[in-house]
Amino acid sequence: MYHTIEEFVTNWSHEANSTQKIMDVLTDDSLKQEVAQDHRTLGKLAYHIVTSLHEMMSRTGLVFEAAKHENVPTSAKEIANSYRQASESMVAAIKEQWTDESLKEVKDMYGEHWPNGLTLSILNSHQIHHRGQMSILMRQAGLKVPGMYGPSLEEWQEYGMETPTV
């Protein structure tokens, strides 16, 4: 749970940059990659991350412009740009509309009562969770996965480093 806006923005900036790196690698063809029938495709996962920003945060009363649940775009660039815009807009709205005290306010979130600081934490964990799913689908689609908390396998190889086996 976040206790200050600055704490959230610092953490979000790192995680949003990692998510943006993933989004920017997607191709139009890769959006169709699926792990199994009747599961989200790579495009649906990516757009779910995008639309979740507004869907979750609007429940707290935060007002900002961002993509809402609708048909998944067929353009990877559109999804990547939508994430960038939604993330930047959300952070700006938090800085403008909330104070550190706002993080203690409790709102109804999916039938439970969460302080806004917890909602921000769950939002961040949510994108990390789906980003992990996306990395698997990206590999299946033949895309290079960017490193997020250190070099990816492909980046290790580019650096001329011995590829870790464990």
BELMO-V419418 format. One record per backbone hydrogen bond with DSSP energy under -1.0 kcal/mol. NH is the residue of the N-H (numbers start at 1). CO is the residue of the C=O. Records with the same first field share a line. If there is no record, write none. Layout:
NH = CO ; CO
This chain:
2 = 117
8 = 4
9 = 5
10 = 6
11 = 7
12 = 8
13 = 9
14 = 10
15 = 11
16 = 12
17 = 13
18 = 14
19 = 15
20 = 16
21 = 17
22 = 18
23 = 19
24 = 20
25 = 22
31 = 27
32 = 29
33 = 30
39 = 36
42 = 33
43 = 31
45 = 41
46 = 42
47 = 43
48 = 44
49 = 45
50 = 46
51 = 47
52 = 48
55 = 51
56 = 52
57 = 53
58 = 54
60 = 57
61 = 58
62 = 57
79 = 75
80 = 76
81 = 77
82 = 78
83 = 79
84 = 80
85 = 81
86 = 82
87 = 83
88 = 84
89 = 85
90 = 86
91 = 87
92 = 88
93 = 89
94 = 90
95 = 91
96 = 92
97 = 93
98 = 94
104 = 101
107 = 114
109 = 112
112 = 109
114 = 107
116 = 105
117 = 103
119 = 115
120 = 116
121 = 117
122 = 118
123 = 119
124 = 120
125 = 121
126 = 122
127 = 123
128 = 124
129 = 125
130 = 126
131 = 127
132 = 128
133 = 129
134 = 130
135 = 131
136 = 132
137 = 133
138 = 134
139 = 135
140 = 136
141 = 137
142 = 139
143 = 138
156 = 152
157 = 153
158 = 154
159 = 155
160 = 157
161 = 156
